[in-house]
Amino acid sequence: MLDDDENARPTRRDYLTYGGALLGGGVLAGCAGQSGDDATATATTTAADAATETETGTTEAAAETAESSYAAELSPVGTVTLDEPPTNVFTHFPWFPDMASALGQGDTVNSLWWDGTVAGLEYFTAGFDGFEIEWADAAGEYGFTKERLYELDSDLHLVDPAWVTTQDNWSRADIDEVADNVAPWFGNYYSNFNAAPPEEWADGYEYYDLWELFDRVASLYGERERYEALQSVHDDLLGTVEGGLPPESERPTAAYLSVSTDLSSIYLLRLNAPGYWNAHTRPLGAVDAFADAEFTGPFQEVDMEALLEADPDVILALWTVTETFDFDGLKRNLRDDPVGRELAAVQNDRVYPQGTRWQGPLMNLFQLEMTAKQLYPERFGAWPTYEDGDDYPDFGTDEQLFDHERVEEIVTDG
């Protein structure tokens, strides 16, 4: 690690801080050897000329910086400015690698947690020609150390520093050290479901939706055109969904679950809560079968009897579209269970697979389409039967709720 003794080389921040003082000293030093009014006049004239030149130079430098810098503002980190687009980027949670790939910058990601991110994005983008998940081999373990960040020497850390300080062996001083000596932080974890941040970060902490966060990441990468093209697709998709929704009185009840194949663990998730974890369910406005349930965090455990008491019309089973999950086995076990077989969703074959709440913009587009068809088949077309190992359905253009080919072009060609 870098040391901080007084003989260390000045950092980039030092140059910005002390540049003006060094310039002033040079102007006055030029008057040495003169005396009286001549020296004063010379100093005054020289200082005035220097001030004019400095002002002009500063204006020109500012204009040049504005044209060549890549900047974005995000709570809780403030404004981050880069001299050039990042080429070596540290991520941890899955929505940021998804964003990088959506911007054609997947090869910049040097690390992430949870290899299920790879499997999920592979499922949704299987129909894209020329699309590669460059960070497929970068998945590692949950959490990270300061030493690891020094080792990677990234240009940017797409992680919320407020969240990092909740992890073992991380302090606010560590956060500042990494920002000064390696690269800035840029993330907003607690917009996941608008959760409360750590107390020391709570003052002024702001919340963003998924696409607002994506907007800011795109600015740092200098990929405004790609972002705006994808944002347009997303806006059109939301318009299609909102225009096709039935009246609230005709909408189904739904349970959003994380459930094991053998039914030994069943956890509820909020269906319509604020935050980017519900970016694909909240816009669809289905009735949460457990709207009155009390949550102590993102999940709440329930048993089969509680599920039957709520008896949702639809069950959305999270994290089930990868080959590692036995979705066929889950449905079979629900039919065989003496309580499960009584569920309306089971009897009417309305237990559906889902991807991940840890979605970036690419997965969000597909999951919005997917969930709209699962909840409202009469409005948006039926979701086909899913069997283990299937790819995302190859809908014809008349069945797509957004233009898949257009999204493929954006992420592969720009």
N, C-alpha and C positions, 0 to 999 in steps of 0.2 A: 504494500500500500504506500501511497505518497505520504511523506512526512510534512509537518507544518512548521519547521523551525524557521527562524527569521532569515536564514541564508538561502532558502529555497527560491527557485525561479518564480517570478511573478506570473500569476494566472491571467487568463483572458479578462477576468473580472477586474484584476488589478490595473491592467492597462486602461480599461474604460474609466476606472475611478480616478486614476492619477494622471491621465494624459493632459488635462487642462492645466494642472499645477506645473508640470514639467515645461509646458509651452510658456507660461507666464515667467518662469525663472529665466528662460533663455532670452526673452525680450529685455528684461532689466539688466542682464549680464552684458548686453551689447553696449550699454552706456558707460562702461568702466573706462577710466582715463580721461573723461571729460569733466568740466567743472561749471559751477554757477548756472546761469540762465541757459547757456548753450546745452549743457547736459540735460537740464529739465526739459527744454524745448525738444531736443532730440528724442528724449525718452517718451515725451508726450506724443510726438509725431509718429515715432516708431510703434508705440503701443496702439495708437489709433489705427495705423495701417494694418498692424497685426490683427487687431480686433475685427477690422473689416474683412481681411482675408480669412480670418477664422470663421466669421459668421457666414461668409460665402461658402467656404469649404465645408462647414457643418451642414449648411442647407443642401449642398450638392451631395455630400455623403449620405445625408438622411434620405434624399430622393433615390440615390443609388441603392441604399439598404432596403428601402421600401419595395423597390423593383426586384431585388435579388433575394430577399429574405422569405422565410416560410414561417408564418406566425398564426397562433390560435390562442384563444382565451378559454379557460375551463376552471371551474371550481373543483377542488380547493387549491389548485396550483397557481392560478393567475395566468398571465400571458407567457407563453413559451415561444421563443423565436429561434429558428435555425438558419444558418447561413446557406445551407443547401439541403435538398431532400435527404432524409436518413436512408442509409443503406445497410445498417446493422441494428436491428430493433429487437429489444427484449419485450416479450409479452408473457402473461401468466394465465389470465382467464380467456376463454375461447372466443369471445366476441371480437377481440382485436385481431387475431390471425385471419378471421373471416373478413374483416374490414380490409386488411392488407391485400388479400387475394382479390376482393371485389375491385380494388383500385389498381390491379395489375402489379402489385408490389409484394406478392407472397414470398419472393426469394429474399426479402430483407429480414424475415422473422428468424431469429436465432434460437428461440426457446419458447415453450409454452407448457402448461400443465394439462393433463388429461388427454390421452390419446383417443378417447371417444369423440373428440372434436373432429379428428380426421375422418373417422368412420361416418359420422353424421353428415359432414359436407360431401363426402364421396357419394353417399346415398342420394342426396338432392341434386348433385351436379353430374350424375353419371351420363346424362345425355349430352353434355357439352363436349364438343370436339376441340382438341387443342388446349384444354384446361388442365392444369397440373397443380396439385397441392404441394408446393415446394417445401413446406414445413412439416411434411408427413413424418419425417424422422427426428423432428426436434422436440417431441413430447418427452417430458421428464417427470419429476416428482412434484408433489404439492409443496409449496413453500420454496424459499431460496435464501441464500446467505449473502452478506455484503461481499464476501470474498468472491463469490460466484459472479457478481456483477462486475467487479474489477477484472476478473478473468475474461469475461465476454467483451468488455470495453465497448459497449453499445453506443450508438449515436442518440438513442432515445429509449426511455423506459415507459412503455404503455401500461402503467400500473398506478393505481390511486395510492399516494403516499399515506393517506389517512388509514387505509386498510393495512398497509405494510406495518404501521406502528402497533397493530394489534397482534402481530406475530412474534414468536419467541426471538429474543436477542436483537430486536430492532427498536431504536429510540428515535426521537425527533432529531437528535444530533447526527445519527447515522444517515437519516434521510437527507439532511443538509450536506453532509460530507459527500455522499454519492452524487448529488446534484452538482456540487462544485467541482468535483474531481473526475467524474465520469460523464454523465449526461443527465438532462432534466427528466423529471417525472411528468406523466400526463395520463391521468385516468380519473374516473369518478365511479367507484364501486357501489356506493350506497344509493345510486339511482336504480339499482336492481329492482327493489320494490319500495323505493323511497324510505329506506330504513334509516334509523338514527346513526350518524357517524360517531366515532369516539368523541368524548366530551371536549378534549383539547382542540378538536377540529370543527366543532359544531357551529361556532359563531360564523355566520355568513355562508355556510355550506349550501350549495344550490343543487337542484335536481334537473336532469335532462332526460329526454326520451332517446331511444336507440339511434334515430336518424339525426338528431341534434349532435350526439356524440360522434357519429360517423362524419358529419359535416366538418367538425373540427379536426379530426384525424386526417381527412382529405386535404385540408389546408396545409398541414405540416408536411404532407407528402407532395404538395404541389399538384394534386390530381383533382382540381376543381371540375374539369370537364367531365371526367368519369363519374364523379359524385353526382353532379347535376343531372346527368343522363339517367343514373339509377334512381335518383330521387323522383324524377318525372315518372318512371315506371311505377314506383311505389305509390305516388299520388294517384295515378290512374287506377291502380289496384284497389286502393282504399275507396275511391269513388265507385268502382264497380261493386265492391262489397256493400258499402253503405246504401247504394241504390237498389240492391237486391234483397236486403234483409226484410223478413216479414215483420208485421207489427209485433210489439213486445209480448202481447198476449198469446201469440202463436209460436213463440220460440221455445225450444226444448230446454229441459233442465240437464245440466251436465256436471259430472264429477271429474276433476282434473287430478290424476293420481300418479304416484310413483309406487309401483307394486311389484313384488317379487313373483317369479313364475309359479312358485309353490304356494303363494298366498300367505306366507308366514309373516310378511310385513306389508302393510298398506299405509301409505302416507298421503294426506291431502295436500294440495297446493291451491293457492288462491287462483280463481279463474279470471276475475275482472279487476284485479288490483292495479294501481298505478305502478309504473316502472317498466324497464325494458325486458324483464323476465316474462312479462305478459303481453309483449308486443304483437303476438300472433293470436291471442285469445280475446283480449279486451276489445278490439275493434269489432268483434263479431257479436258481442252483446247477448250471448246465451245466458240463461238463468243459472246461477251457481247453486247447485243442489245443497251446498254446505255454506251458503252465504252467512249464516248466523254462527258458524263455528268460531271458537276462540283460538287464535294462533299465538304461540310464544316466539315464533321465528318463521322462516319460510315454509316449514312443514308442520303438519299436525297428524300424529298417528291415530288411526281408527281401526276398528275390527269389522268383520263381515256383517255383524248384526247392525252396526251403525250405518254401514253402506246400504243395507236393505231398508232400514228405516227411512233413509233419504230417497232411496230407489230412483236414481237418475235415469232419464231417458237415454243418455249417452255417457259412455265412459271413455275418457281420453287417457291412454296409458303412456306416460312419459318414458323416453329413452328406450324405445322398443324397436326402432327401425334398423338396428345393426345386427350383424350375424352372430354377435355374442349373446344376444337375448333370444330366448325361445318363446316367441310370441304365440306360435301355434299351441305350445304347451300351456301358456297362460289361459288361453281361451278354453282349452280342453279342461283344465283344472276348475275354471269357473263353472262350466257346465256340470262337472262331476260333484262339485261341492253342494251339500244339502241346502246351504243358505244362498250360495252364489247362483244356483240354477233358478232361484226365485226372482232374481233381478230382472227388471224390464229390459235393460240394455243387453243382457245376456240372451234373454228369450227372443228379442228382436234383432239379434246379431248386430248390435250397435256398440261393440267394444272395438275401439280403433287404436292403431299405433300412432305414436307421436315421436318427434325428434328430440330436441333439447330446448330448455328455457334459456340456455347459455348461447343464444343465437346472435350472430352478426347480421348484416343486411342481406347477404345472399340467402342464408337459411331462413331469414324472416320472410322474404318474398315467397319462397316455396311453402313455408309452414302456414302462412296466411291462406294461400290457395288450398292447401291440404285440409286445414281445419274448417274452412268455409264449406267444402264439399262434404266433410264428415258431419257437420252440424246441420246443414241445410241442403241435402241432396236434391230436393225438389226445386230449389232456387239456383244452385250452382253446378248441378250435375253430381251424380253419385261417385263416391270414393270406391275404387275397386277393391276386391278382396286382397288382403296382404298375406303373403306366405314368407316364411323366414328366408332371408337372402335376396328378396326382390329388390330391384332398383326403384327409384321414383317412377311412377307411371308415365308412359309416353303418350300424354294427352295430345289429341289433334288440336290444330289451331282454334277450331270452333269450341273446344272444351276447355281451353286454357283461360284462366282469369287474368293472366298477364302474358306478355309476349316473351316466351322463353328464348326464342332465337335472338331477340334484341338484347336481352341480358347477356347471353353468350357472347355476342359481338362486342358488347361494352367491356366485359372483363378480359377478353382475349385479344381484342384488337384496339381497344380504346375508343 
